[in-house]
Amino acid sequence: MPSTPIRYVICPTHPAAHRFTVSCTVAAPDPAGQRFALPAWIPGSYLIRDFARHIVAIRAEAGGSAVRLEKLDKHTWRAAPVGEGTALSVICEIHAWDLSVRGAHLDPTHAFFNGTSVFLRVLGQESSPCLIDLRRPEGPGFAAWRVATSLSEASGERGRARPHGFGLYRAEDYDELIDHPVEMGVFTRIEFDACGVLHEVAITGRHDCDRERLAADLKRVCEWQIGFFGEPAPMPRYVFLVMAIGDAYGGLEHRASTAIACARDSLPHSGMKGLPEAYRRFLGLCSHEYFHTWNVKRIKPADFMPYDLDRENYTTQLWAFEGITSYYDDLALLRSGVIGLRDWFDLTASTLGNLRRCPGRLRQSLAESSFDAWNKFYRPDENTPNAVVSYYAKGALAALALDLTLRQGTSGRVSLDDVMRALWRRFGQTGIGVGDGDIRSIAEELSGLALERFFAQTIHGTRDIPLGKLLAPFGIRLAWGKSRAPALGVKTGNEGDKLRLATVYDGGPAQEAGLSAGDTLVAVEGLRVTAGNLDALLSRRKPGDVLTIHAFRRDELMRFRVTLGAREDETPRLRRAGSANALRRAWLGG
């Protein structure tokens, strides 16, 4: 392995044009011609994104002279051989206009990037150390810009960065290089200590966040999670990179940070009372991404070790790494005292209700959903609810079911908590990948229970999970609402004042009548349909009524006779049934 680091320089050279200039310099290039590649996807988001498509220009040079650069495929280049002892540099101009947690974004207000979007991989030298020179845009308008990242400053190097400053940072290898996103600009910085670890929050965008409230709530969640897996935490410092914009929701986990996009109204404000739904949802997102610090960043599927950044990496275990995380994200809010038991009941019921409204749960198993994430879950279309089950939603409920099964079957002696801690000790702390059967094996080993049937039905089958039966011994009642409101069996979307059918559910009244996704509703019983009046037009009807509906399909007006169905079994409720018993207290507290 070459001892000389690979050196990267990245500068927002044209913020108004959304252009970064990025160079990669190799001290000891391959004598046969050094190859370079940009990743096709970013770990944690299972879709081929072809980041190389954003490269506007690319060239190579050595010793002050141009070097021929040959493109081998959509994201790989090979430079012509250069003389021994001569450093080789490849310089890219990259367009950055993806305001998401997965890519790169640059304008005169800020710069954000993930390494997968901007840093070329030096093939054959992925294990080499890296030095990264983060540079400020030129001009007086950028004098106040700072840096927020979990990258470490390059100590001992001339030009090393000071905390939150521009200059040199370091990474031990390419895998670490692309696992620390970077924010540059003018941002609000909040910090707090959790179990001896410095935590920072950098908020970009206009907002009126109550910094003390946010720090206090996040501190409770982070300390609970560190305590759950056991001190010390696996990172020396942690950074929440938050982009507050008009309307957004999403996050992407990294080994010592997370990138989060949220609606600015979801942040707490001064004088805010209680815990509004939008803020509770934001805290749940932060909790989810933070739990990934252990579950997926360090406890990894064997299929991801190492990542192949050129193509899809298939695994049947996303139900565990995303689903179990989705179970614990809200549970962490409850156990840390940020939300109450009724809040947790409502969140769990919402997940269950959303899942029940998707017929795809009866067609695709969790293992299949995990494997097919690349071309189904991350490429949704009008038929996705009919064909696909979410490994987040059903995975969370499967984790709940496994937890309940273990607790009841062992009279509270063993729980999913114990399984997660065992996974951390045996896999997360050793660097060994989790195989397909390892979670079941550990659960059986710790509990003494035979779980073959549970995994066959819940993970590899398509039956609904019998949560009502599983919750009953814990003094919790699951009830389904019996609304008899009329229903068309569709999901709609607005296009201005027009009402378009986004999804037509399998077996529903609309599908039986011949309506299809993409149809634009025009009239119900001769009365014009708008984006805001469909429910009112149906409110005086009852299930079984037959209506005439007119709709445009493309530019053709069509007529349908629809027999209304009933909107029932879609509103679950969780409630305590009697006083807290020992099983429930050990699980959810008093």
C-alpha positions in Angstrom: 0.0 0.0 0.0 1.5 3.4 -0.9 2.4 5.4 2.1 1.8 8.7 0.5 -1.8 9.8 0.8 -4.0 10.4 -2.1 -4.8 14.2 -2.1 -8.1 15.7 -3.0 -8.9 19.4 -3.4 -12.5 20.5 -3.7 -13.6 24.1 -4.2 -17.0 25.7 -5.0 -15.5 27.6 -8.0 -18.8 28.8 -9.5 -21.5 28.8 -6.9 -24.0 30.7 -9.1 -23.5 28.0 -11.8 -23.6 25.2 -9.2 -20.1 24.0 -10.1 -17.4 22.3 -7.9 -13.9 21.8 -9.2 -12.4 18.7 -7.7 -8.9 17.3 -8.2 -7.4 13.9 -7.2 -3.7 13.5 -7.1 -1.9 10.2 -7.0 1.8 10.1 -6.1 2.3 6.5 -7.3 -0.1 5.8 -10.2 -0.3 2.4 -11.8 2.6 2.1 -14.3 0.2 0.4 -16.8 -2.2 3.3 -16.7 -4.1 4.4 -13.6 -7.9 3.9 -13.5 -10.4 6.1 -11.7 -14.1 5.6 -11.0 -16.9 7.5 -9.4 -19.4 5.4 -7.4 -22.7 4.4 -9.1 -24.6 4.6 -5.8 -24.3 5.8 -2.2 -24.5 3.3 0.7 -27.7 3.6 2.6 -29.8 4.5 -0.5 -30.3 1.4 -2.6 -30.6 2.8 -6.1 -28.1 3.2 -9.0 -27.8 7.0 -9.3 -24.9 7.2 -11.7 -23.2 10.2 -10.1 -20.7 10.4 -13.0 -23.5 11.9 -15.1 -22.9 15.2 -13.2 -19.3 15.5 -14.4 -19.2 18.4 -16.8 -15.6 18.2 -17.8 -12.6 15.9 -16.8 -8.9 16.0 -17.7 -5.6 14.6 -16.4 -2.2 16.1 -16.1 1.3 15.2 -14.8 4.4 17.3 -14.4 2.6 20.3 -15.9 1.6 18.5 -19.1 -1.7 17.0 -20.2 -2.2 13.3 -20.0 -4.5 11.3 -22.2 -7.6 10.1 -20.4 -9.7 7.3 -21.9 -13.3 6.7 -20.8 -13.9 2.9 -20.2 -17.5 2.9 -19.2 -20.1 5.3 -17.8 -18.1 6.1 -14.6 -14.6 4.7 -15.2 -11.5 6.4 -16.8 -7.9 5.3 -17.4 -5.0 7.7 -17.7 -2.1 7.0 -19.9 1.1 5.8 -18.2 3.3 8.5 -16.8 7.0 8.4 -15.8 8.1 6.7 -12.7 8.0 9.0 -9.6 5.7 11.4 -11.4 2.4 12.3 -9.7 -0.8 12.2 -11.7 -3.8 14.5 -11.2 -7.3 14.2 -12.5 -9.4 17.4 -12.4 -13.2 17.3 -12.6 -15.8 20.1 -13.0 -19.0 18.8 -11.3 -22.5 20.2 -11.5 -24.2 20.1 -8.1 -27.9 20.9 -8.1 -29.4 18.0 -6.1 -30.9 19.4 -2.9 -31.2 16.0 -1.2 -29.3 14.0 1.4 -27.8 11.7 -1.2 -26.0 14.0 -3.6 -24.4 17.4 -3.9 -25.8 20.9 -4.0 -24.2 24.3 -4.4 -25.4 27.9 -4.8 -24.3 31.2 -3.4 -25.9 30.4 0.0 -24.2 27.1 0.8 -22.4 24.0 -0.4 -23.2 20.4 0.5 -21.8 17.2 -0.8 -21.4 13.5 -0.2 -18.1 12.0 -1.2 -19.7 9.6 -3.6 -20.8 12.6 -5.7 -17.4 14.3 -6.0 -14.4 12.1 -5.1 -13.0 9.8 -7.7 -11.9 6.3 -6.5 -8.3 5.4 -7.3 -8.8 1.8 -8.4 -6.3 -0.5 -6.7 -5.5 2.1 -4.0 -8.8 2.2 -2.2 -7.0 1.4 1.1 -4.6 4.4 0.9 -5.0 7.3 3.3 -6.6 10.4 2.0 -6.0 14.1 2.5 -8.8 16.5 1.6 -8.3 20.2 1.1 -11.6 22.0 1.6 -11.5 25.4 0.0 -13.6 28.5 0.4 -15.2 30.1 -2.7 -13.4 33.2 -3.8 -14.9 36.6 -3.1 -15.8 38.8 -0.1 -19.4 37.4 -0.1 -18.1 34.1 1.2 -15.9 35.3 4.0 -18.3 34.2 6.7 -18.6 30.6 5.4 -17.6 27.8 7.8 -17.4 24.0 7.5 -19.5 21.4 9.3 -18.4 17.7 8.9 -17.4 14.7 11.0 -14.1 14.4 9.0 -11.1 14.7 11.2 -8.7 17.6 10.8 -5.3 16.6 9.3 -3.1 17.0 12.4 0.6 17.3 11.7 0.0 18.6 8.2 0.8 22.1 6.9 -2.5 23.8 6.1 -4.5 21.5 8.4 -8.0 22.8 9.1 -9.0 24.3 12.4 -12.4 23.3 13.8 -15.1 24.3 11.4 -12.5 25.9 9.2 -11.3 25.4 5.6 -8.1 23.5 5.0 -6.8 19.9 5.3 -8.9 17.0 6.6 -8.0 13.3 6.5 -9.6 9.9 6.0 -7.9 6.5 6.6 -9.1 5.1 3.3 -11.7 5.7 0.5 -14.4 4.0 2.4 -14.1 6.5 5.2 -13.6 9.4 2.8 -17.1 8.9 1.3 -18.7 8.4 4.7 -18.5 12.0 6.0 -20.7 14.5 4.2 -19.7 18.1 4.2 -21.7 21.3 4.7 -20.1 24.7 3.8 -21.7 28.0 4.4 -23.4 30.1 7.1 -25.2 27.8 9.4 -26.6 27.7 13.0 -24.4 25.5 15.2 -25.7 23.8 18.3 -23.7 21.4 20.5 -24.3 19.1 23.4 -22.5 16.3 25.3 -24.0 12.8 25.3 -22.1 10.2 27.4 -18.8 12.2 27.0 -19.2 12.5 23.2 -19.5 15.9 21.6 -22.6 16.2 19.4 -23.1 19.0 17.0 -26.1 20.2 15.0 -25.5 22.4 12.0 -28.8 23.9 10.6 -28.6 25.4 7.1 -31.5 27.5 5.8 -33.8 30.1 7.4 -35.4 28.9 10.6 -36.5 30.0 14.1 -35.3 26.9 15.9 -35.3 26.9 19.7 -31.7 25.7 20.1 -31.9 24.8 23.8 -35.1 22.7 23.3 -33.6 20.8 20.3 -30.3 20.1 22.1 -32.1 18.9 25.3 -34.4 16.5 23.4 -31.6 15.1 21.1 -29.3 14.7 24.1 -31.9 12.4 25.8 -32.3 10.3 22.7 -28.6 10.0 22.0 -27.7 9.1 25.6 -30.4 6.4 25.6 -29.1 4.8 22.4 -25.5 4.9 23.6 -26.5 3.3 26.9 -28.6 0.8 25.0 -25.6 -0.6 23.1 -23.1 0.2 25.9 -20.4 2.9 26.4 -18.2 4.0 24.9 -19.9 5.2 21.8 -18.3 4.0 18.6 -17.5 7.5 17.4 -15.4 10.3 19.0 -17.7 13.0 17.7 -21.1 13.1 16.0 -22.7 15.7 13.6 -26.3 16.2 12.6 -26.2 18.1 9.2 -29.8 19.6 8.9 -31.1 21.3 5.8 -34.2 23.2 6.7 -36.3 24.1 3.7 -40.0 24.6 2.8 -41.1 21.0 2.6 -38.8 18.0 2.9 -38.3 14.8 4.9 -35.5 12.4 4.7 -32.1 11.3 6.1 -29.1 9.3 5.3 -26.8 7.7 7.8 -23.1 7.8 8.1 -20.5 6.4 10.5 -20.2 9.6 12.6 -22.9 11.9 11.2 -26.2 12.1 9.4 -27.5 14.3 6.6 -31.2 15.3 7.2 -33.6 17.4 5.1 -36.6 18.7 6.9 -39.4 21.3 6.7 -38.3 24.3 8.6 -41.7 24.3 10.4 -40.8 20.9 11.9 -38.1 22.4 14.1 -39.0 23.5 17.6 -39.6 27.2 18.1 -39.4 29.5 21.1 -42.5 29.2 23.3 -43.7 26.0 21.6 -45.9 24.0 23.9 -46.0 20.2 24.1 -44.7 18.1 21.2 -46.4 18.9 17.9 -46.7 16.1 15.4 -44.2 17.7 12.9 -41.5 18.1 15.6 -42.2 14.5 16.9 -41.7 13.3 13.4 -38.4 15.2 13.1 -37.1 13.7 16.3 -38.1 10.3 15.1 -36.1 10.8 11.9 -33.0 11.9 14.0 -33.5 8.9 16.2 -33.7 6.6 13.2 -30.5 7.9 11.6 -28.6 7.9 14.9 -29.6 4.2 15.6 -27.9 3.4 12.2 -24.6 4.4 13.8 -24.7 0.8 15.2 -27.3 -1.0 13.0 -26.0 -0.8 9.4 -22.9 1.3 9.7 -21.2 -1.3 12.0 -23.6 -4.2 12.3 -23.7 -4.9 8.5 -25.1 -7.6 6.2 -22.3 -9.8 5.0 -23.5 -9.0 1.5 -22.2 -5.4 2.1 -18.7 -6.3 3.2 -17.1 -4.8 1.3 -19.5 -2.5 -0.7 -19.2 -2.9 -4.5 -19.7 0.7 -5.5 -20.0 -0.1 -9.3 -23.2 -2.1 -9.2 -26.2 -3.2 -7.1 -25.4 -5.0 -3.8 -28.2 -7.5 -3.1 -29.3 -8.6 0.4 -32.5 -10.1 1.8 -31.8 -8.4 5.2 -32.9 -4.7 4.7 -36.0 -5.6 6.8 -33.6 -6.0 9.7 -31.3 -3.1 9.1 -34.1 -0.6 8.2 -37.1 -2.3 9.8 -35.5 -3.0 13.2 -34.1 0.6 13.2 -37.6 1.8 12.4 -38.9 0.0 15.4 -36.3 1.4 17.8 -36.4 5.0 16.5 -39.8 5.6 18.1 -39.2 3.3 21.0 -36.1 5.3 21.8 -38.2 8.4 22.0 -40.5 6.7 24.5 -37.8 5.1 26.6 -35.8 8.3 26.8 -38.9 10.2 28.0 -39.2 12.5 25.0 -42.7 11.1 24.2 -45.4 9.4 26.3 -47.0 6.0 26.0 -50.1 7.3 24.2 -47.8 9.0 21.6 -46.0 5.7 21.0 -49.4 3.9 20.7 -50.4 6.4 18.0 -47.2 6.1 16.1 -47.4 2.3 16.0 -51.0 2.4 15.0 -50.2 4.8 12.2 -47.6 2.4 10.9 -50.0 -0.5 11.1 -52.8 1.4 9.3 -50.5 2.6 6.5 -49.3 -1.0 5.9 -52.9 -2.4 5.9 -53.9 0.0 3.1 -51.2 -1.5 0.8 -52.3 -4.7 -0.9 -48.7 -5.3 -1.8 -48.1 -6.7 1.7 -50.0 -9.8 0.6 -47.9 -10.3 -2.5 -44.3 -9.6 -1.5 -42.4 -10.9 1.6 -40.0 -8.8 3.6 -37.0 -10.8 2.3 -38.2 -10.3 -1.3 -38.8 -6.6 -0.6 -35.2 -6.3 0.7 -33.7 -8.0 -2.3 -35.8 -6.1 -4.8 -35.2 -2.6 -3.3 -33.0 -1.6 -6.2 -35.7 -1.9 -8.9 -39.0 -1.8 -6.9 -38.9 0.0 -3.6 -36.6 2.7 -4.8 -38.4 3.0 -8.2 -42.0 3.4 -7.2 -44.7 3.8 -9.7 -48.5 3.8 -9.8 -48.7 0.1 -9.1 -46.2 0.0 -6.2 -48.8 -0.1 -3.4 -50.4 -3.2 -5.1 -47.1 -5.1 -5.5 -44.6 -4.0 -3.0 -44.4 -4.1 0.8 -42.2 -1.5 2.7 -39.4 -3.2 4.6 -39.4 0.0 6.8 -43.0 -0.3 7.8 -43.6 -4.0 7.9 -40.0 -4.5 9.0 -40.7 -2.3 12.1 -43.8 -4.4 12.9 -41.9 -7.6 12.3 -39.3 -6.3 14.8 -42.2 -5.5 17.3 -43.6 -9.0 16.8 -40.2 -10.7 17.3 -39.7 -8.6 20.5 -43.1 -9.6 21.8 -42.5 -13.3 20.9 -39.2 -13.4 22.7 -40.5 -11.6 25.8 -43.6 -13.7 26.2 -41.9 -17.0 25.3 -39.2 -16.4 28.0 -41.4 -14.7 30.6 -39.5 -11.5 30.1 -36.0 -13.0 30.4 -35.0 -12.3 26.8 -36.0 -9.6 24.4 -35.0 -8.1 21.0 -32.8 -5.7 23.1 -30.6 -8.7 24.0 -30.4 -9.8 20.4 -29.3 -6.4 19.2 -26.6 -6.2 21.9 -25.4 -9.6 20.9 -25.3 -8.5 17.3 -23.2 -5.5 18.4 -20.7 -7.6 20.3 -20.4 -10.4 17.8 -20.6 -8.5 14.5 -20.5 -4.7 15.0 -17.4 -4.7 17.2 -15.6 -7.4 15.2 -16.2 -6.3 11.6 -17.8 -9.6 10.7 -20.8 -9.4 8.4 -24.2 -10.7 9.5 -25.3 -13.7 7.4 -28.9 -14.5 6.4 -29.6 -16.8 9.3 -27.6 -15.1 12.0 -30.4 -13.0 13.6 -32.6 -16.0 13.9 -29.8 -18.2 15.3 -28.9 -15.6 18.0 -32.6 -15.1 18.9 -33.0 -18.9 19.3 -29.7 -19.3 21.2 -30.5 -16.6 23.7 -34.2 -17.5 24.2 -34.2 -21.3 23.8 -37.3 -20.9 21.5 -37.8 -22.5 18.1 -38.4 -19.6 15.8 -38.3 -21.3 12.4 -42.1 -20.9 11.9 -42.0 -17.2 13.0 -39.3 -16.3 10.5 -40.9 -18.4 7.7 -44.3 -16.6 8.2 -43.1 -13.1 9.1 -40.0 -12.6 7.1 -40.4 -15.0 4.2 -44.2 -15.2 4.1 -46.9 -12.7 3.1 -49.5 -13.2 5.9 -50.5 -10.3 8.1 -48.7 -10.3 11.4 -51.1 -11.2 14.2 -50.2 -8.2 16.4 -53.5 -8.2 18.3 -52.8 -11.7 19.6 -49.2 -10.9 20.4 -50.0 -7.6 22.3 -52.8 -9.1 24.4 -50.5 -10.7 27.1 -48.9 -7.3 27.6 -52.1 -5.7 28.5 -52.5 -3.8 25.2 -55.6 -4.0 23.1 -55.5 -3.6 19.3 -58.9 -2.6 17.8 -59.8 -1.7 14.3 -62.3 1.0 13.5 -65.5 0.0 11.8 -66.2 3.1 9.7 -68.7 2.6 7.0 -67.7 5.6 4.9 -68.0 5.0 1.2 -64.7 4.4 -0.7 -63.5 4.3 -4.3 -60.4 2.3 -3.5 -58.0 4.9 -4.9 -55.1 7.2 -3.9 -55.4 10.6 -5.6 -53.0 13.4 -6.4 -53.6 17.0 -7.3 -52.5 18.7 -10.5 -53.6 22.3 -9.8 -57.4 22.1 -9.4 -57.5 18.7 -11.2 -57.8 15.4 -9.4 -55.7 12.6 -10.8 -55.7 9.0 -9.7 -52.2 8.2 -8.5 -53.0 4.5 -7.5 -56.0 2.3 -8.1 -55.9 -0.4 -5.5 -56.2 -4.1 -6.4 -59.7 -5.5 -5.9 -61.2 -2.0 -5.2 -64.4 -0.5 -6.7 -62.5 1.8 -9.0 -60.4 -1.0 -10.5 -63.4 -3.3 -10.9 -65.2 -0.5 -12.8 -62.2 0.0 -15.1 -60.6 3.2 -13.8 -56.8 3.3 -14.0 -53.9 5.2 -12.5 -53.3 8.4 -14.4 -57.0 9.0 -15.1 -58.2 12.5 -14.3 -61.6 12.6 -12.6 -64.0 15.1 -14.2 -67.5 14.5 -12.7 -69.4 12.3 -10.2 -73.1 12.0 -11.0 -72.8 15.0 -13.3 -71.1 17.3 -10.8 -67.6 18.6 -11.4 -64.8 17.0 -9.4 -62.0 19.3 -8.1 -59.0 18.6 -6.0 -60.9 19.6 -2.9 -64.4 18.3 -3.2 -64.3 14.5 -3.9 -65.0 13.6 -0.2 -67.9 16.0 -0.1 -69.4 14.5 -3.3 -69.2 11.0 -1.7 -70.2 12.0 1.8 -74.0 11.6 1.2 -73.5 8.2 -0.4 -73.2 4.8 1.2 -71.4 1.6 0.4 -73.2 -0.3 -2.4 -74.4 2.9 -4.2 -73.7 2.9 -7.9 -72.3 6.1 -9.3 -71.5 7.4 -12.8 -68.0 8.8 -13.0 -66.6 10.6 -16.0 -62.8 10.8 -16.4 -60.2 11.7 -18.9 -57.7 9.0 -19.9 -55.1 10.9 -21.9 -57.3 13.2 -24.1 -60.3 10.8 -24.2 -63.4 11.3 -22.1 -64.6 8.0 -20.6 -67.6 7.0 -18.5 -67.6 4.4 -15.7 -70.2 2.9 -13.5 -68.7 2.4 -10.0 -70.3 0.5 -7.1 -68.9 2.1 -3.9 -67.1 0.0 -1.3 -66.6 0.6 2.4 -63.6 2.2 4.0 -63.2 -0.1 7.0 -60.5 -1.9 8.9 -58.2 1.0 8.2 -58.0 2.8 11.5 -56.2 0.7 14.2 -56.1 1.9 17.8 -53.8 0.7 20.5 -55.0 1.1 24.1 -54.0 -0.2 27.5 -56.2 -3.0 28.7 -56.0 -2.9 32.5 -53.1 -1.9 34.7 -49.5 -2.4 33.5 -48.4 -5.9 34.0 -44.8 -7.0 34.5 -44.2 -7.8 30.8 -45.4 -4.4 29.7 -43.5 -2.5 32.4 -40.2 -4.3 31.5 -40.9 -3.4 27.8 -42.4 0.0 27.8 -42.0 1.2 31.4 -44.7 2.1 33.9 
